[in-house]
Amino acid sequence: MPLITEEMVAEEFGPLPREQDLGGGRRAGNPFRPRQGQGAKVIWVTVERNLLARSDALAKNMGVTRAGMIARGLKAVLAAEGKL
């Protein structure tokens, strides 16, 4: 393990050059994920544990993500209400 001989000061560092930046910076969207529809919005939702476990198991069985399962459920409710 190399011996550190001088203090590292955060102000000495800046953002990565564009060619080295892999998109980890805080900017709108994820450059590695294709845009669907009008794009996505990250939300926080509280779900009863048992309901989440059952829906996760079904999503895995169906080969979809949790987000895909939630989107599918929202679309089903909107369609049932005639709002889709």
Phi and psi restraints in degrees (range 20) as a CNS / XPLOR table:
assign (resid 1 and name C) (resid 2 and name N)
       (resid 2 and name CA) (resid 2 and name C) 1.0 -70.0 20.0 2
assign (resid 2 and name N) (resid 2 and name CA)
       (resid 2 and name C) (resid 3 and name N) 1.0 147.8 20.0 2
assign (resid 2 and name C) (resid 3 and name N)
       (resid 3 and name CA) (resid 3 and name C) 1.0 -85.3 20.0 2
assign (resid 3 and name N) (resid 3 and name CA)
       (resid 3 and name C) (resid 4 and name N) 1.0 128.5 20.0 2
assign (resid 3 and name C) (resid 4 and name N)
       (resid 4 and name CA) (resid 4 and name C) 1.0 -87.8 20.0 2
assign (resid 4 and name N) (resid 4 and name CA)
       (resid 4 and name C) (resid 5 and name N) 1.0 122.6 20.0 2
assign (resid 4 and name C) (resid 5 and name N)
       (resid 5 and name CA) (resid 5 and name C) 1.0 -105.3 20.0 2
assign (resid 5 and name N) (resid 5 and name CA)
       (resid 5 and name C) (resid 6 and name N) 1.0 -13.6 20.0 2
assign (resid 5 and name C) (resid 6 and name N)
       (resid 6 and name CA) (resid 6 and name C) 1.0 -135.4 20.0 2
assign (resid 6 and name N) (resid 6 and name CA)
       (resid 6 and name C) (resid 7 and name N) 1.0 154.6 20.0 2
assign (resid 6 and name C) (resid 7 and name N)
       (resid 7 and name CA) (resid 7 and name C) 1.0 -73.3 20.0 2
assign (resid 7 and name N) (resid 7 and name CA)
       (resid 7 and name C) (resid 8 and name N) 1.0 139.5 20.0 2
assign (resid 7 and name C) (resid 8 and name N)
       (resid 8 and name CA) (resid 8 and name C) 1.0 -96.3 20.0 2
assign (resid 8 and name N) (resid 8 and name CA)
       (resid 8 and name C) (resid 9 and name N) 1.0 125.4 20.0 2
assign (resid 8 and name C) (resid 9 and name N)
       (resid 9 and name CA) (resid 9 and name C) 1.0 -109.8 20.0 2
assign (resid 9 and name N) (resid 9 and name CA)
       (resid 9 and name C) (resid 10 and name N) 1.0 127.2 20.0 2
assign (resid 9 and name C) (resid 10 and name N)
       (resid 10 and name CA) (resid 10 and name C) 1.0 -58.5 20.0 2
assign (resid 10 and name N) (resid 10 and name CA)
       (resid 10 and name C) (resid 11 and name N) 1.0 -32.0 20.0 2
assign (resid 10 and name C) (resid 11 and name N)
       (resid 11 and name CA) (resid 11 and name C) 1.0 -66.7 20.0 2
assign (resid 11 and name N) (resid 11 and name CA)
       (resid 11 and name C) (resid 12 and name N) 1.0 -16.2 20.0 2
assign (resid 11 and name C) (resid 12 and name N)
       (resid 12 and name CA) (resid 12 and name C) 1.0 -77.1 20.0 2
assign (resid 12 and name N) (resid 12 and name CA)
       (resid 12 and name C) (resid 13 and name N) 1.0 -13.7 20.0 2
assign (resid 12 and name C) (resid 13 and name N)
       (resid 13 and name CA) (resid 13 and name C) 1.0 -105.2 20.0 2
assign (resid 13 and name N) (resid 13 and name CA)
       (resid 13 and name C) (resid 14 and name N) 1.0 151.3 20.0 2
assign (resid 13 and name C) (resid 14 and name N)
       (resid 14 and name CA) (resid 14 and name C) 1.0 -132.9 20.0 2
assign (resid 14 and name N) (resid 14 and name CA)
       (resid 14 and name C) (resid 15 and name N) 1.0 -171.7 20.0 2
assign (resid 14 and name C) (resid 15 and name N)
       (resid 15 and name CA) (resid 15 and name C) 1.0 -67.3 20.0 2
assign (resid 15 and name N) (resid 15 and name CA)
       (resid 15 and name C) (resid 16 and name N) 1.0 154.6 20.0 2
assign (resid 15 and name C) (resid 16 and name N)
       (resid 16 and name CA) (resid 16 and name C) 1.0 -66.4 20.0 2
assign (resid 16 and name N) (resid 16 and name CA)
       (resid 16 and name C) (resid 17 and name N) 1.0 148.0 20.0 2
assign (resid 16 and name C) (resid 17 and name N)
       (resid 17 and name CA) (resid 17 and name C) 1.0 -60.1 20.0 2
assign (resid 17 and name N) (resid 17 and name CA)
       (resid 17 and name C) (resid 18 and name N) 1.0 150.1 20.0 2
assign (resid 17 and name C) (resid 18 and name N)
       (resid 18 and name CA) (resid 18 and name C) 1.0 -51.2 20.0 2
assign (resid 18 and name N) (resid 18 and name CA)
       (resid 18 and name C) (resid 19 and name N) 1.0 -39.6 20.0 2
assign (resid 18 and name C) (resid 19 and name N)
       (resid 19 and name CA) (resid 19 and name C) 1.0 -71.3 20.0 2
assign (resid 19 and name N) (resid 19 and name CA)
       (resid 19 and name C) (resid 20 and name N) 1.0 -17.8 20.0 2
assign (resid 19 and name C) (resid 20 and name N)
       (resid 20 and name CA) (resid 20 and name C) 1.0 -99.5 20.0 2
assign (resid 20 and name N) (resid 20 and name CA)
       (resid 20 and name C) (resid 21 and name N) 1.0 -16.6 20.0 2
assign (resid 20 and name C) (resid 21 and name N)
       (resid 21 and name CA) (resid 21 and name C) 1.0 -75.1 20.0 2
assign (resid 21 and name N) (resid 21 and name CA)
       (resid 21 and name C) (resid 22 and name N) 1.0 122.2 20.0 2
assign (resid 21 and name C) (resid 22 and name N)
       (resid 22 and name CA) (resid 22 and name C) 1.0 -94.4 20.0 2
assign (resid 22 and name N) (resid 22 and name CA)
       (resid 22 and name C) (resid 23 and name N) 1.0 16.3 20.0 2
assign (resid 22 and name C) (resid 23 and name N)
       (resid 23 and name CA) (resid 23 and name C) 1.0 90.2 20.0 2
assign (resid 23 and name N) (resid 23 and name CA)
       (resid 23 and name C) (resid 24 and name N) 1.0 11.2 20.0 2
assign (resid 23 and name C) (resid 24 and name N)
       (resid 24 and name CA) (resid 24 and name C) 1.0 -79.4 20.0 2
assign (resid 24 and name N) (resid 24 and name CA)
       (resid 24 and name C) (resid 25 and name N) 1.0 -10.3 20.0 2
assign (resid 24 and name C) (resid 25 and name N)
       (resid 25 and name CA) (resid 25 and name C) 1.0 -68.6 20.0 2
assign (resid 25 and name N) (resid 25 and name CA)
       (resid 25 and name C) (resid 26 and name N) 1.0 161.0 20.0 2
assign (resid 25 and name C) (resid 26 and name N)
       (resid 26 and name CA) (resid 26 and name C) 1.0 -81.7 20.0 2
assign (resid 26 and name N) (resid 26 and name CA)
       (resid 26 and name C) (resid 27 and name N) 1.0 97.9 20.0 2
assign (resid 26 and name C) (resid 27 and name N)
       (resid 27 and name CA) (resid 27 and name C) 1.0 -139.7 20.0 2
assign (resid 27 and name N) (resid 27 and name CA)
       (resid 27 and name C) (resid 28 and name N) 1.0 163.3 20.0 2
assign (resid 27 and name C) (resid 28 and name N)
       (resid 28 and name CA) (resid 28 and name C) 1.0 -62.8 20.0 2
assign (resid 28 and name N) (resid 28 and name CA)
       (resid 28 and name C) (resid 29 and name N) 1.0 129.6 20.0 2
assign (resid 28 and name C) (resid 29 and name N)
       (resid 29 and name CA) (resid 29 and name C) 1.0 79.3 20.0 2
assign (resid 29 and name N) (resid 29 and name CA)
       (resid 29 and name C) (resid 30 and name N) 1.0 171.9 20.0 2
assign (resid 29 and name C) (resid 30 and name N)
       (resid 30 and name CA) (resid 30 and name C) 1.0 -115.1 20.0 2
assign (resid 30 and name N) (resid 30 and name CA)
       (resid 30 and name C) (resid 31 and name N) 1.0 114.6 20.0 2
assign (resid 30 and name C) (resid 31 and name N)
       (resid 31 and name CA) (resid 31 and name C) 1.0 -65.7 20.0 2
assign (resid 31 and name N) (resid 31 and name CA)
       (resid 31 and name C) (resid 32 and name N) 1.0 -14.4 20.0 2
assign (resid 31 and name C) (resid 32 and name N)
       (resid 32 and name CA) (resid 32 and name C) 1.0 -94.6 20.0 2
assign (resid 32 and name N) (resid 32 and name CA)
       (resid 32 and name C) (resid 33 and name N) 1.0 -5.5 20.0 2
assign (resid 32 and name C) (resid 33 and name N)
       (resid 33 and name CA) (resid 33 and name C) 1.0 -111.6 20.0 2
assign (resid 33 and name N) (resid 33 and name CA)
       (resid 33 and name C) (resid 34 and name N) 1.0 128.0 20.0 2
assign (resid 33 and name C) (resid 34 and name N)
       (resid 34 and name CA) (resid 34 and name C) 1.0 -66.6 20.0 2
assign (resid 34 and name N) (resid 34 and name CA)
       (resid 34 and name C) (resid 35 and name N) 1.0 143.0 20.0 2
assign (resid 34 and name C) (resid 35 and name N)
       (resid 35 and name CA) (resid 35 and name C) 1.0 -76.8 20.0 2
assign (resid 35 and name N) (resid 35 and name CA)
       (resid 35 and name C) (resid 36 and name N) 1.0 135.4 20.0 2
assign (resid 35 and name C) (resid 36 and name N)
       (resid 36 and name CA) (resid 36 and name C) 1.0 -119.7 20.0 2
assign (resid 36 and name N) (resid 36 and name CA)
       (resid 36 and name C) (resid 37 and name N) 1.0 135.1 20.0 2
assign (resid 36 and name C) (resid 37 and name N)
       (resid 37 and name CA) (resid 37 and name C) 1.0 59.7 20.0 2
assign (resid 37 and name N) (resid 37 and name CA)
       (resid 37 and name C) (resid 38 and name N) 1.0 -128.2 20.0 2
assign (resid 37 and name C) (resid 38 and name N)
       (resid 38 and name CA) (resid 38 and name C) 1.0 -95.5 20.0 2
assign (resid 38 and name N) (resid 38 and name CA)
       (resid 38 and name C) (resid 39 and name N) 1.0 16.5 20.0 2
assign (resid 38 and name C) (resid 39 and name N)
       (resid 39 and name CA) (resid 39 and name C) 1.0 97.0 20.0 2
assign (resid 39 and name N) (resid 39 and name CA)
       (resid 39 and name C) (resid 40 and name N) 1.0 -176.8 20.0 2
assign (resid 39 and name C) (resid 40 and name N)
       (resid 40 and name CA) (resid 40 and name C) 1.0 -121.6 20.0 2
assign (resid 40 and name N) (resid 40 and name CA)
       (resid 40 and name C) (resid 41 and name N) 1.0 158.1 20.0 2
assign (resid 40 and name C) (resid 41 and name N)
       (resid 41 and name CA) (resid 41 and name C) 1.0 -125.7 20.0 2
assign (resid 41 and name N) (resid 41 and name CA)
       (resid 41 and name C) (resid 42 and name N) 1.0 127.7 20.0 2
assign (resid 41 and name C) (resid 42 and name N)
       (resid 42 and name CA) (resid 42 and name C) 1.0 -78.4 20.0 2
assign (resid 42 and name N) (resid 42 and name CA)
       (resid 42 and name C) (resid 43 and name N) 1.0 129.9 20.0 2
assign (resid 42 and name C) (resid 43 and name N)
       (resid 43 and name CA) (resid 43 and name C) 1.0 -130.0 20.0 2
assign (resid 43 and name N) (resid 43 and name CA)
       (resid 43 and name C) (resid 44 and name N) 1.0 161.1 20.0 2
assign (resid 43 and name C) (resid 44 and name N)
       (resid 44 and name CA) (resid 44 and name C) 1.0 -112.9 20.0 2
assign (resid 44 and name N) (resid 44 and name CA)
       (resid 44 and name C) (resid 45 and name N) 1.0 128.4 20.0 2
assign (resid 44 and name C) (resid 45 and name N)
       (resid 45 and name CA) (resid 45 and name C) 1.0 -132.0 20.0 2
assign (resid 45 and name N) (resid 45 and name CA)
       (resid 45 and name C) (resid 46 and name N) 1.0 139.4 20.0 2
assign (resid 45 and name C) (resid 46 and name N)
       (resid 46 and name CA) (resid 46 and name C) 1.0 -98.1 20.0 2
assign (resid 46 and name N) (resid 46 and name CA)
       (resid 46 and name C) (resid 47 and name N) 1.0 127.0 20.0 2
assign (resid 46 and name C) (resid 47 and name N)
       (resid 47 and name CA) (resid 47 and name C) 1.0 -130.4 20.0 2
assign (resid 47 and name N) (resid 47 and name CA)
       (resid 47 and name C) (resid 48 and name N) 1.0 138.3 20.0 2
assign (resid 47 and name C) (resid 48 and name N)
       (resid 48 and name CA) (resid 48 and name C) 1.0 -56.3 20.0 2
assign (resid 48 and name N) (resid 48 and name CA)
       (resid 48 and name C) (resid 49 and name N) 1.0 135.2 20.0 2
assign (resid 48 and name C) (resid 49 and name N)
       (resid 49 and name CA) (resid 49 and name C) 1.0 -55.2 20.0 2
assign (resid 49 and name N) (resid 49 and name CA)
       (resid 49 and name C) (resid 50 and name N) 1.0 -46.5 20.0 2
assign (resid 49 and name C) (resid 50 and name N)
       (resid 50 and name CA) (resid 50 and name C) 1.0 -64.5 20.0 2
assign (resid 50 and name N) (resid 50 and name CA)
       (resid 50 and name C) (resid 51 and name N) 1.0 -41.2 20.0 2
assign (resid 50 and name C) (resid 51 and name N)
       (resid 51 and name CA) (resid 51 and name C) 1.0 -62.0 20.0 2
assign (resid 51 and name N) (resid 51 and name CA)
       (resid 51 and name C) (resid 52 and name N) 1.0 -42.1 20.0 2
assign (resid 51 and name C) (resid 52 and name N)
       (resid 52 and name CA) (resid 52 and name C) 1.0 -64.8 20.0 2
assign (resid 52 and name N) (resid 52 and name CA)
       (resid 52 and name C) (resid 53 and name N) 1.0 -43.8 20.0 2
assign (resid 52 and name C) (resid 53 and name N)
       (resid 53 and name CA) (resid 53 and name C) 1.0 -62.2 20.0 2
assign (resid 53 and name N) (resid 53 and name CA)
       (resid 53 and name C) (resid 54 and name N) 1.0 -43.9 20.0 2
assign (resid 53 and name C) (resid 54 and name N)
       (resid 54 and name CA) (resid 54 and name C) 1.0 -66.7 20.0 2
assign (resid 54 and name N) (resid 54 and name CA)
       (resid 54 and name C) (resid 55 and name N) 1.0 -41.1 20.0 2
assign (resid 54 and name C) (resid 55 and name N)
       (resid 55 and name CA) (resid 55 and name C) 1.0 -70.9 20.0 2
assign (resid 55 and name N) (resid 55 and name CA)
       (resid 55 and name C) (resid 56 and name N) 1.0 -35.3 20.0 2
assign (resid 55 and name C) (resid 56 and name N)
       (resid 56 and name CA) (resid 56 and name C) 1.0 -62.8 20.0 2
assign (resid 56 and name N) (resid 56 and name CA)
       (resid 56 and name C) (resid 57 and name N) 1.0 -41.6 20.0 2
assign (resid 56 and name C) (resid 57 and name N)
       (resid 57 and name CA) (resid 57 and name C) 1.0 -64.0 20.0 2
assign (resid 57 and name N) (resid 57 and name CA)
       (resid 57 and name C) (resid 58 and name N) 1.0 -42.2 20.0 2
assign (resid 57 and name C) (resid 58 and name N)
       (resid 58 and name CA) (resid 58 and name C) 1.0 -66.4 20.0 2
assign (resid 58 and name N) (resid 58 and name CA)
       (resid 58 and name C) (resid 59 and name N) 1.0 -42.1 20.0 2
assign (resid 58 and name C) (resid 59 and name N)
       (resid 59 and name CA) (resid 59 and name C) 1.0 -60.3 20.0 2
assign (resid 59 and name N) (resid 59 and name CA)
       (resid 59 and name C) (resid 60 and name N) 1.0 -43.0 20.0 2
assign (resid 59 and name C) (resid 60 and name N)
       (resid 60 and name CA) (resid 60 and name C) 1.0 -63.1 20.0 2
assign (resid 60 and name N) (resid 60 and name CA)
       (resid 60 and name C) (resid 61 and name N) 1.0 -43.8 20.0 2
assign (resid 60 and name C) (resid 61 and name N)
       (resid 61 and name CA) (resid 61 and name C) 1.0 -59.9 20.0 2
assign (resid 61 and name N) (resid 61 and name CA)
       (resid 61 and name C) (resid 62 and name N) 1.0 -37.6 20.0 2
assign (resid 61 and name C) (resid 62 and name N)
       (resid 62 and name CA) (resid 62 and name C) 1.0 -84.1 20.0 2
assign (resid 62 and name N) (resid 62 and name CA)
       (resid 62 and name C) (resid 63 and name N) 1.0 -11.7 20.0 2
assign (resid 62 and name C) (resid 63 and name N)
       (resid 63 and name CA) (resid 63 and name C) 1.0 76.2 20.0 2
assign (resid 63 and name N) (resid 63 and name CA)
       (resid 63 and name C) (resid 64 and name N) 1.0 31.2 20.0 2
assign (resid 63 and name C) (resid 64 and name N)
       (resid 64 and name CA) (resid 64 and name C) 1.0 -121.1 20.0 2
assign (resid 64 and name N) (resid 64 and name CA)
       (resid 64 and name C) (resid 65 and name N) 1.0 162.8 20.0 2
assign (resid 64 and name C) (resid 65 and name N)
       (resid 65 and name CA) (resid 65 and name C) 1.0 -81.4 20.0 2
assign (resid 65 and name N) (resid 65 and name CA)
       (resid 65 and name C) (resid 66 and name N) 1.0 167.6 20.0 2
assign (resid 65 and name C) (resid 66 and name N)
       (resid 66 and name CA) (resid 66 and name C) 1.0 -59.8 20.0 2
assign (resid 66 and name N) (resid 66 and name CA)
       (resid 66 and name C) (resid 67 and name N) 1.0 -43.8 20.0 2
assign (resid 66 and name C) (resid 67 and name N)
       (resid 67 and name CA) (resid 67 and name C) 1.0 -62.2 20.0 2
assign (resid 67 and name N) (resid 67 and name CA)
       (resid 67 and name C) (resid 68 and name N) 1.0 -39.3 20.0 2
assign (resid 67 and name C) (resid 68 and name N)
       (resid 68 and name CA) (resid 68 and name C) 1.0 -63.8 20.0 2
assign (resid 68 and name N) (resid 68 and name CA)
       (resid 68 and name C) (resid 69 and name N) 1.0 -39.1 20.0 2
assign (resid 68 and name C) (resid 69 and name N)
       (resid 69 and name CA) (resid 69 and name C) 1.0 -65.3 20.0 2
assign (resid 69 and name N) (resid 69 and name CA)
       (resid 69 and name C) (resid 70 and name N) 1.0 -44.3 20.0 2
assign (resid 69 and name C) (resid 70 and name N)
       (resid 70 and name CA) (resid 70 and name C) 1.0 -63.5 20.0 2
assign (resid 70 and name N) (resid 70 and name CA)
       (resid 70 and name C) (resid 71 and name N) 1.0 -44.4 20.0 2
assign (resid 70 and name C) (resid 71 and name N)
       (resid 71 and name CA) (resid 71 and name C) 1.0 -60.9 20.0 2
assign (resid 71 and name N) (resid 71 and name CA)
       (resid 71 and name C) (resid 72 and name N) 1.0 -41.4 20.0 2
assign (resid 71 and name C) (resid 72 and name N)
       (resid 72 and name CA) (resid 72 and name C) 1.0 -62.4 20.0 2
assign (resid 72 and name N) (resid 72 and name CA)
       (resid 72 and name C) (resid 73 and name N) 1.0 -42.4 20.0 2
assign (resid 72 and name C) (resid 73 and name N)
       (resid 73 and name CA) (resid 73 and name C) 1.0 -64.1 20.0 2
assign (resid 73 and name N) (resid 73 and name CA)
       (resid 73 and name C) (resid 74 and name N) 1.0 -42.8 20.0 2
assign (resid 73 and name C) (resid 74 and name N)
       (resid 74 and name CA) (resid 74 and name C) 1.0 -62.6 20.0 2
assign (resid 74 and name N) (resid 74 and name CA)
       (resid 74 and name C) (resid 75 and name N) 1.0 -41.9 20.0 2
assign (resid 74 and name C) (resid 75 and name N)
       (resid 75 and name CA) (resid 75 and name C) 1.0 -63.9 20.0 2
assign (resid 75 and name N) (resid 75 and name CA)
       (resid 75 and name C) (resid 76 and name N) 1.0 -37.7 20.0 2
assign (resid 75 and name C) (resid 76 and name N)
       (resid 76 and name CA) (resid 76 and name C) 1.0 -64.3 20.0 2
assign (resid 76 and name N) (resid 76 and name CA)
       (resid 76 and name C) (resid 77 and name N) 1.0 -42.4 20.0 2
assign (resid 76 and name C) (resid 77 and name N)
       (resid 77 and name CA) (resid 77 and name C) 1.0 -66.2 20.0 2
assign (resid 77 and name N) (resid 77 and name CA)
       (resid 77 and name C) (resid 78 and name N) 1.0 -45.2 20.0 2
assign (resid 77 and name C) (resid 78 and name N)
       (resid 78 and name CA) (resid 78 and name C) 1.0 -60.5 20.0 2
assign (resid 78 and name N) (resid 78 and name CA)
       (resid 78 and name C) (resid 79 and name N) 1.0 -40.7 20.0 2
assign (resid 78 and name C) (resid 79 and name N)
       (resid 79 and name CA) (resid 79 and name C) 1.0 -65.7 20.0 2
assign (resid 79 and name N) (resid 79 and name CA)
       (resid 79 and name C) (resid 80 and name N) 1.0 -41.8 20.0 2
assign (resid 79 and name C) (resid 80 and name N)
       (resid 80 and name CA) (resid 80 and name C) 1.0 -64.0 20.0 2
assign (resid 80 and name N) (resid 80 and name CA)
       (resid 80 and name C) (resid 81 and name N) 1.0 -30.1 20.0 2
assign (resid 80 and name C) (resid 81 and name N)
       (resid 81 and name CA) (resid 81 and name C) 1.0 -90.5 20.0 2
assign (resid 81 and name N) (resid 81 and name CA)
       (resid 81 and name C) (resid 82 and name N) 1.0 0.8 20.0 2
assign (resid 81 and name C) (resid 82 and name N)
       (resid 82 and name CA) (resid 82 and name C) 1.0 72.2 20.0 2
assign (resid 82 and name N) (resid 82 and name CA)
       (resid 82 and name C) (resid 83 and name N) 1.0 26.1 20.0 2
assign (resid 82 and name C) (resid 83 and name N)
       (resid 83 and name CA) (resid 83 and name C) 1.0 -111.2 20.0 2
assign (resid 83 and name N) (resid 83 and name CA)
       (resid 83 and name C) (resid 84 and name N) 1.0 6.7 20.0 2
